């Protein structure tokens, strides 16, 4: 298995003890505001197809959102952590009724390849622009895996989130943004370095360059982050 530095970091951090604690946390927060909000949003995306769909969970972890998927014909979850996938084999709540699956794949999704046009929906919650980069190469990979008019639904952490460490350098850059003029793009790039954090402008730029049409971006403030709930359609 080929692993990027992001995948290597995740595989190291998300060991058996972490995965077990994370799975226990799933049970504690299953009816909380964050899971309820994300699950309702994801379910509505599934409803928009009006037919059975093939679905990929990108960075599925313990399968926390498997139960939110509706009208699923086939569900695949990919994660680099073997221990998180072991927990995903018995996710919180009843799994969606799928003809096959869920199928669990241990791999780094920044390197692993699925077949072109294999899925109707690719979703990712709490992973992109947080633990793994959100950038054009990643968006193009997802676009390749989607069928025409397929959807890419994901959350991203906004760079203005209260959870983002406010280093002196970051505070200075944020303060200069309104008067930055020709240096604005460079300052913005620094605030979202390595694709970790994404504001509405970056989401639209990256998705547009990768061949998506942005259908919606909703900003949601939870107790942990300011999230951008994004849905884009493969054009």
TANORKA-V286666 format. One record per backbone hydrogen bond with DSSP energy under -0.5 kcal/mol. NH is the residue of the N-H (numbers start at 1). CO is the residue of the C=O. If there is no record, write none. Layout:
nh:NH co:CO
nh:NH co:CO
//
This chain:
nh:8 co:4
nh:9 co:5
nh:10 co:6
nh:11 co:7
nh:12 co:8
nh:13 co:9
nh:14 co:10
nh:15 co:13
nh:19 co:15
nh:20 co:16
nh:21 co:17
nh:22 co:18
nh:23 co:19
nh:24 co:20
nh:25 co:21
nh:26 co:22
nh:27 co:23
nh:28 co:24
nh:29 co:25
nh:30 co:26
nh:32 co:29
nh:36 co:32
nh:37 co:33
nh:38 co:34
nh:39 co:35
nh:40 co:36
nh:41 co:37
nh:42 co:38
nh:43 co:39
nh:44 co:40
nh:45 co:41
nh:46 co:42
nh:47 co:43
nh:48 co:44
nh:49 co:46
nh:50 co:46
nh:50 co:47
nh:53 co:71
nh:55 co:74
nh:56 co:121
nh:57 co:76
nh:58 co:56
nh:58 co:123
nh:59 co:57
nh:59 co:78
nh:60 co:57
nh:60 co:78
nh:63 co:60
nh:64 co:60
nh:66 co:63
nh:68 co:65
nh:69 co:65
nh:69 co:66
nh:73 co:53
nh:74 co:53
nh:75 co:100
nh:76 co:55
nh:77 co:103
nh:78 co:57
nh:79 co:105
nh:82 co:80
nh:85 co:81
nh:86 co:82
nh:87 co:83
nh:88 co:84
nh:89 co:85
nh:90 co:87
nh:91 co:88
nh:98 co:96
nh:99 co:73
nh:100 co:73
nh:102 co:75
nh:103 co:75
nh:105 co:77
nh:107 co:79
nh:107 co:105
nh:108 co:2
nh:109 co:107
nh:111 co:108
nh:112 co:108
nh:117 co:144
nh:118 co:115
nh:118 co:145
nh:119 co:145
nh:120 co:54
nh:121 co:54
nh:122 co:151
nh:123 co:56
nh:124 co:153
nh:129 co:132
nh:130 co:127
nh:130 co:132
nh:131 co:127
nh:132 co:127
nh:134 co:195
nh:135 co:133
nh:139 co:135
nh:140 co:136
nh:141 co:137
nh:142 co:138
nh:143 co:139
nh:144 co:140
nh:145 co:141
nh:146 co:142
nh:146 co:143
nh:147 co:119
nh:149 co:234
nh:150 co:147
nh:151 co:120
nh:152 co:232
nh:153 co:122
nh:153 co:151
nh:154 co:230
nh:155 co:124
nh:156 co:228
nh:157 co:129
nh:158 co:156
nh:158 co:226
nh:161 co:158
nh:164 co:161
nh:167 co:165
nh:171 co:167
nh:172 co:168
nh:173 co:169
nh:174 co:170
nh:175 co:171
nh:176 co:172
nh:177 co:173
nh:179 co:176
nh:180 co:177
nh:183 co:180
nh:184 co:181
nh:187 co:183
nh:188 co:184
nh:189 co:185
nh:190 co:186
nh:191 co:187
nh:192 co:188
nh:193 co:190
nh:195 co:192
nh:196 co:193
nh:197 co:195
nh:198 co:157
nh:203 co:199
nh:204 co:200
nh:205 co:201
nh:206 co:202
nh:207 co:203
nh:208 co:204
nh:209 co:205
nh:210 co:206
nh:211 co:208
nh:212 co:207
nh:213 co:233
nh:214 co:212
nh:215 co:231
nh:216 co:231
nh:218 co:229
nh:220 co:218
nh:220 co:227
nh:222 co:220
nh:222 co:225
nh:227 co:220
nh:227 co:225
nh:228 co:156
nh:229 co:218
nh:229 co:227
nh:230 co:154
nh:230 co:228
nh:231 co:216
nh:232 co:152
nh:233 co:213
nh:234 co:150
nh:235 co:211
//
